[in-house]
Amino acid sequence: MCRDYLYASHCSAEPAGKLALDAIGMHAYLDCNMCLGEGTGAVIGMKLFDFALAAYQEAAGFSEIQLANYEELS
């Protein structure tokens, strides 16, 4: 099924945007009230994924910055 390879970058402000997403059972990552066409939301969505991946790959861990592991307070 091709749905397994889709991501809903944004929901268009046009009424059919939400209807289309509902029909395929997806929720958009962004809702910016845009009516600029699907390409604009996709570009913003991909950049958002780039930022998330960079943060995941490049952020220092607790041991790297010599910070003690989290301990739950009682």
C-alpha positions, 0 to 999 in steps of 0.5 A, spaced: 500 500 500 502 506 498 500 509 504 506 506 508 510 511 504 506 517 505 507 523 510 502 528 511 507 535 511 501 540 512 494 541 512 491 546 507 487 551 509 482 549 503 476 545 506 478 539 501 485 539 505 482 536 511 477 531 507 483 528 503 487 527 510 481 524 513 479 519 507 486 516 508 487 516 515 493 521 516 494 527 520 498 533 518 505 535 522 503 542 520 497 546 520 500 553 518 493 556 514 497 556 508 493 556 501 500 556 497 499 549 494 502 542 496 509 544 494 510 549 499 508 545 505 512 539 503 518 543 503 517 546 510 516 539 512 522 536 509 526 542 512 523 540 519 525 533 518 532 535 517 532 539 523 530 533 527 535 529 524 540 533 525 538 534 533 538 527 534 545 525 530 548 531 533 546 533 540 550 531 546 548 525 551 549 526 558 555 522 558 558 527 553 557 533 557 558 529 564 551 530 566 549 525 571 543 520 568 536 522 570 533 520 577 526 520 579 524 525 585 520 521 590 
